[in-house]
Amino acid sequence: MNLTQPLRRSQLVDRVTFIQKTVHNKSVLHFGCTDSPFHMDRYAAGNLLHQRLHEVCQSLKGIDIDRASIEWLRERESSWDMSYGDIECLSRSETDSVFDVVLVSEILEHLGNPVSALRDIRRFCNDDGVLLLTVPNAFSSRNFINTLLYREKVHSQHVCWFSPGTLTELLTRSGYTVSRIIPYITRIRKSVWLPYDLSHRLFQRIFNFLSEGIIAIACPDSEQD
């Protein structure tokens, strides 16, 4: 068995900019729409992803597991279509519609059973619909540096890391055909962290898959419907 898989060079993309371009003028279902617990600061700064999606989508439906953050955003954006739903228990979600794009951004690494969740959300894709997925990258240069310093920096609710290979395998097992895997970067912080961020950015430009995260675009397999 050959355990080595090539990592094909790919242009680095900004996560939010790439998502906006992909969903432009499309109907979108956005899981994890509130970005809780960061929703207040990001909304105030105009950087909340769901906020940015409203600028470009033809229609947008948000689902999130945090009721309090949904209500907080509703008080400020009464026209936003958001509802409670648990991606790991979709019988409790509040939509039976289908969409051009199902967006699952920075959620998969929180789930106890990602295969089951990914299989369930296939039903929200229309006939030409796609899954747009983003996850943190196990190979990130930041992780490498932290390991050399004998420390691990990870969200307290994350249960796994993904690489291009493991993410592709997970999507295949879940009933999808992966069309693209793209490394993403986030915006450089203009603060005391600027030199640190710039050094990582230079390293990531040379070695693309040391990026902060990974984007996958996948289509549901019709034969598994």
Protein Blocks (a to p, Z undefined) as FASTA:
>chain_A
ZZbdcddddddddfklmmmmmmgoiacddehklopaklmmmmmnopafklmmmmmpmbdc
dddfblklmmmmmmmmmmbccddddfklmklpcbfbdcfbdcdehklmmpfblmlmmmmm
mmmpcfkbccddddddfklmklmmmmmnopacddfkbcbdcdfklmmmmmmmnopacfbd
cdddddddddfklmmmmmmmmmmmmmmmlcfbdcddddddfklZZ
